[in-house]
């Protein structure tokens, strides 16, 4: 019974973060789930659960999706898919912790740029979408850290709240579906794990709803502050 309560509470916390900001659920939940599980089970649980969460986030931001915006997202996500394979190869050559340090430095650079107004902006172009999508894929393949590069890109182009959350949800959904198929092919799922994923999803969905309700009460300025606060937490977590 205790482990069920812990899983629900972890899901609740991770869901609130994702609902409010559009990202960060895995980076909140995986370290906590690792206290209860060994091996790759926490990663498998969050990859699978996040597929449903991202569907819900896309529905919340459905008015953002038009033909032009979908076309904009395609290069970002395709690059992420392709370069995940490169990340898997690189993971065999270097320590995942080194990649986390690099990502942590980039996150703090984005934080300092925002706080101290260095006025370093990223041009919203197909090339930049491919570049940041590629880094997302590499991070995903090496250490399951695909979110920060896309978050940095969206901050750099000064994306508004709906574009920010809609783009992240779409990118993560496609990446998650492909990862889930790969996990199923490698026999990563067991009946017991499916049951625990179901418990986790329950906590995540409740947390997500709470986070989305909080997000609706935030104007653009307050939303940016929430994202900044979460980025600080994620940046610190990269060095732990």
C-alpha atoms as a printed R data frame, in Angstrom:
    type eleno elety resid chain resno      x      y       z
1   ATOM     1    CA   UNK     A     1  0.000  0.000   0.000
2   ATOM     2    CA   UNK     A     2  2.854  2.402   0.844
3   ATOM     3    CA   UNK     A     3  4.391  2.117  -2.624
4   ATOM     4    CA   UNK     A     4  1.018  2.938  -4.211
5   ATOM     5    CA   UNK     A     5  0.750  6.118  -2.121
6   ATOM     6    CA   UNK     A     6  4.303  7.116  -3.061
7   ATOM     7    CA   UNK     A     7  3.651  6.537  -6.781
8   ATOM     8    CA   UNK     A     8  0.452  8.612  -6.652
9   ATOM     9    CA   UNK     A     9  2.188 11.487  -4.816
10  ATOM    10    CA   UNK     A    10  5.107 11.445  -7.270
11  ATOM    11    CA   UNK     A    11  2.667 11.466 -10.189
12  ATOM    12    CA   UNK     A    12  0.711 14.316  -8.605
13  ATOM    13    CA   UNK     A    13  3.818 16.495  -8.206
14  ATOM    14    CA   UNK     A    14  5.097 15.730 -11.715
15  ATOM    15    CA   UNK     A    15  1.657 16.322 -13.247
16  ATOM    16    CA   UNK     A    16  1.290 19.738 -11.605
17  ATOM    17    CA   UNK     A    17  4.665 20.828 -13.013
18  ATOM    18    CA   UNK     A    18  3.769 19.625 -16.524
19  ATOM    19    CA   UNK     A    19  0.272 21.076 -16.442
20  ATOM    20    CA   UNK     A    20  1.521 24.490 -15.363
21  ATOM    21    CA   UNK     A    21  4.522 24.725 -17.697
22  ATOM    22    CA   UNK     A    22  4.154 22.070 -20.409
23  ATOM    23    CA   UNK     A    23  7.361 20.228 -19.494
24  ATOM    24    CA   UNK     A    24  9.426 18.817 -16.635
25  ATOM    25    CA   UNK     A    25  7.324 15.823 -15.550
26  ATOM    26    CA   UNK     A    26  9.999 13.202 -16.262
27  ATOM    27    CA   UNK     A    27 12.778 15.239 -14.687
28  ATOM    28    CA   UNK     A    28 10.640 15.550 -11.550
29  ATOM    29    CA   UNK     A    29  9.348 11.978 -11.424
30  ATOM    30    CA   UNK     A    30 12.260  9.817 -12.615
31  ATOM    31    CA   UNK     A    31 14.697 10.709  -9.781
32  ATOM    32    CA   UNK     A    32 11.914 10.096  -7.232
33  ATOM    33    CA   UNK     A    33 10.778  6.844  -8.843
34  ATOM    34    CA   UNK     A    34 14.405  5.700  -8.880
35  ATOM    35    CA   UNK     A    35 14.187  5.576  -5.089
36  ATOM    36    CA   UNK     A    36 11.506  2.890  -5.447
37  ATOM    37    CA   UNK     A    37 12.740  1.022  -8.526
38  ATOM    38    CA   UNK     A    38 15.976 -0.123 -10.072
39  ATOM    39    CA   UNK     A    39 17.187 -0.344 -13.659
40  ATOM    40    CA   UNK     A    40 15.127  1.331 -16.415
41  ATOM    41    CA   UNK     A    41 11.629  0.936 -14.951
42  ATOM    42    CA   UNK     A    42 11.148  4.630 -13.959
43  ATOM    43    CA   UNK     A    43 12.067  5.788 -17.465
44  ATOM    44    CA   UNK     A    44  9.713  3.230 -19.047
45  ATOM    45    CA   UNK     A    45  6.874  4.279 -16.737
46  ATOM    46    CA   UNK     A    46  7.228  8.001 -17.485
47  ATOM    47    CA   UNK     A    47  7.696  7.610 -21.247
48  ATOM    48    CA   UNK     A    48  4.466  5.591 -21.389
49  ATOM    49    CA   UNK     A    49  2.469  7.811 -19.026
50  ATOM    50    CA   UNK     A    50  3.560 11.003 -20.769
51  ATOM    51    CA   UNK     A    51  1.944  9.868 -24.026
52  ATOM    52    CA   UNK     A    52 -1.486 10.325 -22.405
53  ATOM    53    CA   UNK     A    53 -0.492 13.577 -20.670
54  ATOM    54    CA   UNK     A    54  0.687 15.126 -23.922
55  ATOM    55    CA   UNK     A    55 -2.578 14.180 -25.640
56  ATOM    56    CA   UNK     A    56 -4.427 16.071 -22.890
57  ATOM    57    CA   UNK     A    57 -2.104 19.094 -23.227
58  ATOM    58    CA   UNK     A    58 -2.611 19.156 -26.993
59  ATOM    59    CA   UNK     A    59 -6.372 19.152 -26.413
60  ATOM    60    CA   UNK     A    60 -6.019 22.035 -23.952
61  ATOM    61    CA   UNK     A    61 -4.083 24.057 -26.543
62  ATOM    62    CA   UNK     A    62 -6.059 22.838 -29.575
63  ATOM    63    CA   UNK     A    63 -6.882 26.373 -30.797
64  ATOM    64    CA   UNK     A    64 -3.139 26.869 -31.404
65  ATOM    65    CA   UNK     A    65 -2.994 24.103 -34.003
66  ATOM    66    CA   UNK     A    66 -3.425 25.283 -37.546
67  ATOM    67    CA   UNK     A    67 -1.804 24.047 -40.747
68  ATOM    68    CA   UNK     A    68  0.955 26.663 -40.536
69  ATOM    69    CA   UNK     A    69  1.833 25.847 -36.921
70  ATOM    70    CA   UNK     A    70  1.875 22.098 -37.531
71  ATOM    71    CA   UNK     A    71  4.273 22.618 -40.451
72  ATOM    72    CA   UNK     A    72  6.539 24.630 -38.112
73  ATOM    73    CA   UNK     A    73  6.720 21.767 -35.612
74  ATOM    74    CA   UNK     A    74  7.589 19.044 -38.162
75  ATOM    75    CA   UNK     A    75 11.337 19.879 -38.601
76  ATOM    76    CA   UNK     A    76 11.828 20.063 -34.828
77  ATOM    77    CA   UNK     A    77 10.275 16.673 -34.166
78  ATOM    78    CA   UNK     A    78 11.711 14.853 -37.196
79  ATOM    79    CA   UNK     A    79 15.206 15.968 -36.197
80  ATOM    80    CA   UNK     A    80 14.522 14.725 -32.672
81  ATOM    81    CA   UNK     A    81 13.494 11.298 -33.957
82  ATOM    82    CA   UNK     A    82 16.495 10.933 -36.285
83  ATOM    83    CA   UNK     A    83 19.086 12.099 -33.770
84  ATOM    84    CA   UNK     A    84 17.749  9.875 -30.993
85  ATOM    85    CA   UNK     A    85 19.574  7.058 -32.790
86  ATOM    86    CA   UNK     A    86 22.800  9.098 -32.695
87  ATOM    87    CA   UNK     A    87 22.230  9.716 -28.994
88  ATOM    88    CA   UNK     A    88 21.918  5.978 -28.388
89  ATOM    89    CA   UNK     A    89 25.256  5.459 -30.132
90  ATOM    90    CA   UNK     A    90 26.947  8.295 -28.234
91  ATOM    91    CA   UNK     A    91 25.602  6.901 -24.961
92  ATOM    92    CA   UNK     A    92 27.908  3.931 -25.453
93  ATOM    93    CA   UNK     A    93 30.918  6.227 -25.844
94  ATOM    94    CA   UNK     A    94 30.547  8.801 -23.059
95  ATOM    95    CA   UNK     A    95 28.989  9.106 -19.628
96  ATOM    96    CA   UNK     A    96 25.359 10.325 -19.561
97  ATOM    97    CA   UNK     A    97 26.340 12.563 -16.634
98  ATOM    98    CA   UNK     A    98 28.630 14.583 -18.923
99  ATOM    99    CA   UNK     A    99 25.667 15.305 -21.185
100 ATOM   100    CA   UNK     A   100 23.598 16.366 -18.169
101 ATOM   101    CA   UNK     A   101 26.360 18.804 -17.158
102 ATOM   102    CA   UNK     A   102 26.356 20.324 -20.644
103 ATOM   103    CA   UNK     A   103 22.567 20.655 -20.640
104 ATOM   104    CA   UNK     A   104 22.711 22.140 -17.137
105 ATOM   105    CA   UNK     A   105 25.131 24.832 -18.330
106 ATOM   106    CA   UNK     A   106 22.861 25.649 -21.283
107 ATOM   107    CA   UNK     A   107 19.835 25.891 -18.990
108 ATOM   108    CA   UNK     A   108 21.615 28.313 -16.663
109 ATOM   109    CA   UNK     A   109 22.748 30.343 -19.674
110 ATOM   110    CA   UNK     A   110 19.088 30.673 -20.707
111 ATOM   111    CA   UNK     A   111 18.176 31.663 -17.136
112 ATOM   112    CA   UNK     A   112 20.860 34.355 -16.984
113 ATOM   113    CA   UNK     A   113 19.818 35.624 -20.408
114 ATOM   114    CA   UNK     A   114 16.249 35.986 -19.170
115 ATOM   115    CA   UNK     A   115 17.039 37.444 -15.753
116 ATOM   116    CA   UNK     A   116 19.787 39.850 -16.771
117 ATOM   117    CA   UNK     A   117 18.327 40.664 -20.218
118 ATOM   118    CA   UNK     A   118 21.366 39.889 -22.359
119 ATOM   119    CA   UNK     A   119 19.003 40.199 -25.353
120 ATOM   120    CA   UNK     A   120 20.308 37.027 -26.983
121 ATOM   121    CA   UNK     A   121 17.481 35.826 -29.173
122 ATOM   122    CA   UNK     A   122 17.068 32.826 -31.471
123 ATOM   123    CA   UNK     A   123 15.674 33.300 -34.968
124 ATOM   124    CA   UNK     A   124 12.563 31.230 -35.626
125 ATOM   125    CA   UNK     A   125 13.813 29.380 -38.719
126 ATOM   126    CA   UNK     A   126 13.694 25.857 -40.123
127 ATOM   127    CA   UNK     A   127 17.457 25.504 -39.594
128 ATOM   128    CA   UNK     A   128 17.222 26.401 -35.912
129 ATOM   129    CA   UNK     A   129 14.282 24.051 -35.419
130 ATOM   130    CA   UNK     A   130 16.380 21.240 -36.906
131 ATOM   131    CA   UNK     A   131 19.394 22.162 -34.752
132 ATOM   132    CA   UNK     A   132 17.488 22.264 -31.464
133 ATOM   133    CA   UNK     A   133 15.419 19.233 -32.415
134 ATOM   134    CA   UNK     A   134 18.674 17.379 -33.067
135 ATOM   135    CA   UNK     A   135 20.002 18.273 -29.612
136 ATOM   136    CA   UNK     A   136 16.681 17.108 -28.181
137 ATOM   137    CA   UNK     A   137 17.079 13.738 -29.899
138 ATOM   138    CA   UNK     A   138 20.685 13.342 -28.799
139 ATOM   139    CA   UNK     A   139 19.734 14.152 -25.204
140 ATOM   140    CA   UNK     A   140 16.849 11.698 -25.434
141 ATOM   141    CA   UNK     A   141 19.072  8.893 -26.702
142 ATOM   142    CA   UNK     A   142 21.837  9.478 -24.172
143 ATOM   143    CA   UNK     A   143 20.035 10.264 -20.944
144 ATOM   144    CA   UNK     A   144 16.284 10.608 -21.640
145 ATOM   145    CA   UNK     A   145 16.713 14.400 -21.450
146 ATOM   146    CA   UNK     A   146 14.892 15.644 -24.567
147 ATOM   147    CA   UNK     A   147 12.978 18.575 -23.072
148 ATOM   148    CA   UNK     A   148 15.558 21.277 -22.196
149 ATOM   149    CA   UNK     A   149 16.833 21.920 -25.769
150 ATOM   150    CA   UNK     A   150 13.266 22.520 -27.018
151 ATOM   151    CA   UNK     A   151 12.469 24.687 -23.991
152 ATOM   152    CA   UNK     A   152 15.590 26.768 -24.664
153 ATOM   153    CA   UNK     A   153 14.570 27.190 -28.304
154 ATOM   154    CA   UNK     A   154 11.037 28.304 -27.421
155 ATOM   155    CA   UNK     A   155 12.382 30.742 -24.835
156 ATOM   156    CA   UNK     A   156 14.874 32.079 -27.366
157 ATOM   157    CA   UNK     A   157 12.155 32.852 -29.928
158 ATOM   158    CA   UNK     A   158  9.998 34.282 -27.115
159 ATOM   159    CA   UNK     A   159  7.105 31.899 -27.757
160 ATOM   160    CA   UNK     A   160  3.809 32.832 -26.156
161 ATOM   161    CA   UNK     A   161  2.217 30.535 -23.576
162 ATOM   162    CA   UNK     A   162 -0.058 28.603 -25.935
163 ATOM   163    CA   UNK     A   163  2.653 28.120 -28.572
164 ATOM   164    CA   UNK     A   164  5.118 27.114 -25.850
165 ATOM   165    CA   UNK     A   165  2.892 24.412 -24.360
166 ATOM   166    CA   UNK     A   166  1.404 23.254 -27.676
167 ATOM   167    CA   UNK     A   167  4.785 22.808 -29.363
168 ATOM   168    CA   UNK     A   168  6.229 20.930 -26.398
169 ATOM   169    CA   UNK     A   169  3.206 18.631 -26.110
170 ATOM   170    CA   UNK     A   170  3.284 17.737 -29.817
171 ATOM   171    CA   UNK     A   171  7.037 17.142 -29.866
172 ATOM   172    CA   UNK     A   172  6.934 15.005 -26.721
173 ATOM   173    CA   UNK     A   173  3.889 13.050 -27.920
174 ATOM   174    CA   UNK     A   174  5.535 11.926 -31.169
175 ATOM   175    CA   UNK     A   175  8.836 11.157 -29.426
176 ATOM   176    CA   UNK     A   176  6.946  9.272 -26.714
177 ATOM   177    CA   UNK     A   177  4.922  7.144 -29.132
178 ATOM   178    CA   UNK     A   178  8.070  6.074 -30.975
179 ATOM   179    CA   UNK     A   179  9.880  5.357 -27.699
180 ATOM   180    CA   UNK     A   180  6.905  3.308 -26.448
181 ATOM   181    CA   UNK     A   181  6.929  1.204 -29.627
182 ATOM   182    CA   UNK     A   182 10.659  0.600 -29.159
183 ATOM   183    CA   UNK     A   183 10.114 -0.383 -25.517
184 ATOM   184    CA   UNK     A   184  7.347 -2.795 -26.478
185 ATOM   185    CA   UNK     A   185  9.655 -4.339 -29.075
186 ATOM   186    CA   UNK     A   186 12.321 -4.901 -26.426
187 ATOM   187    CA   UNK     A   187  9.825 -6.593 -24.034
188 ATOM   188    CA   UNK     A   188 10.197 -3.852 -21.409
189 ATOM   189    CA   UNK     A   189  6.601 -4.212 -20.213
190 ATOM   190    CA   UNK     A   190  5.290 -6.748 -17.716
191 ATOM   191    CA   UNK     A   191  1.730 -7.122 -16.361
192 ATOM   192    CA   UNK     A   192  2.917 -5.856 -12.957
193 ATOM   193    CA   UNK     A   193  4.583 -2.807 -14.510
194 ATOM   194    CA   UNK     A   194  1.437 -1.991 -16.504
195 ATOM   195    CA   UNK     A   195 -0.517 -1.942 -13.229
196 ATOM   196    CA   UNK     A   196  1.969  0.460 -11.656
197 ATOM   197    CA   UNK     A   197  1.926  2.649 -14.767
198 ATOM   198    CA   UNK     A   198 -1.856  2.834 -14.363
199 ATOM   199    CA   UNK     A   199 -1.452  4.009 -10.757
200 ATOM   200    CA   UNK     A   200  1.131  6.581 -11.852
201 ATOM   201    CA   UNK     A   201 -1.145  7.853 -14.630
202 ATOM   202    CA   UNK     A   202 -3.920  8.424 -12.072
203 ATOM   203    CA   UNK     A   203 -1.698 10.733 -10.023
204 ATOM   204    CA   UNK     A   204 -0.294 12.410 -13.113
205 ATOM   205    CA   UNK     A   205 -3.707 13.193 -14.616
206 ATOM   206    CA   UNK     A   206 -4.992 14.736 -11.374
207 ATOM   207    CA   UNK     A   207 -1.790 16.770 -11.089
208 ATOM   208    CA   UNK     A   208 -1.984 17.766 -14.745
209 ATOM   209    CA   UNK     A   209 -5.528 19.078 -14.331
210 ATOM   210    CA   UNK     A   210 -4.467 21.099 -11.278
211 ATOM   211    CA   UNK     A   211 -1.474 22.461 -13.185
212 ATOM   212    CA   UNK     A   212 -3.590 23.402 -16.210
213 ATOM   213    CA   UNK     A   213 -6.055 25.242 -13.979
214 ATOM   214    CA   UNK     A   214 -3.136 27.139 -12.431
215 ATOM   215    CA   UNK     A   215 -1.754 27.908 -15.898
216 ATOM   216    CA   UNK     A   216 -5.057 29.407 -17.045
217 ATOM   217    CA   UNK     A   217 -4.820 31.945 -14.228
218 ATOM   218    CA   UNK     A   218 -1.346 33.040 -15.320
219 ATOM   219    CA   UNK     A   219 -0.804 35.886 -17.765
220 ATOM   220    CA   UNK     A   220  2.237 35.823 -20.076
221 ATOM   221    CA   UNK     A   221  4.512 37.536 -17.522
222 ATOM   222    CA   UNK     A   222  3.574 35.206 -14.676
223 ATOM   223    CA   UNK     A   223  3.845 32.181 -16.978
224 ATOM   224    CA   UNK     A   224  7.410 33.198 -17.870
225 ATOM   225    CA   UNK     A   225  8.242 33.414 -14.157
226 ATOM   226    CA   UNK     A   226  6.848 29.921 -13.559
227 ATOM   227    CA   UNK     A   227  8.901 28.546 -16.459
228 ATOM   228    CA   UNK     A   228 11.983 30.341 -15.132
229 ATOM   229    CA   UNK     A   229 11.479 28.868 -11.653
230 ATOM   230    CA   UNK     A   230 11.114 25.351 -13.077
231 ATOM   231    CA   UNK     A   231 14.193 25.833 -15.276
232 ATOM   232    CA   UNK     A   232 16.231 26.768 -12.198
233 ATOM   233    CA   UNK     A   233 15.125 23.540 -10.530
234 ATOM   234    CA   UNK     A   234 15.896 21.467 -13.615
235 ATOM   235    CA   UNK     A   235 19.271 23.170 -14.057
236 ATOM   236    CA   UNK     A   236 20.235 22.286 -10.499
237 ATOM   237    CA   UNK     A   237 19.012 18.704 -10.978
238 ATOM   238    CA   UNK     A   238 21.405 18.254 -13.925
239 ATOM   239    CA   UNK     A   239 24.335 18.589 -11.504
240 ATOM   240    CA   UNK     A   240 22.979 16.244  -8.826
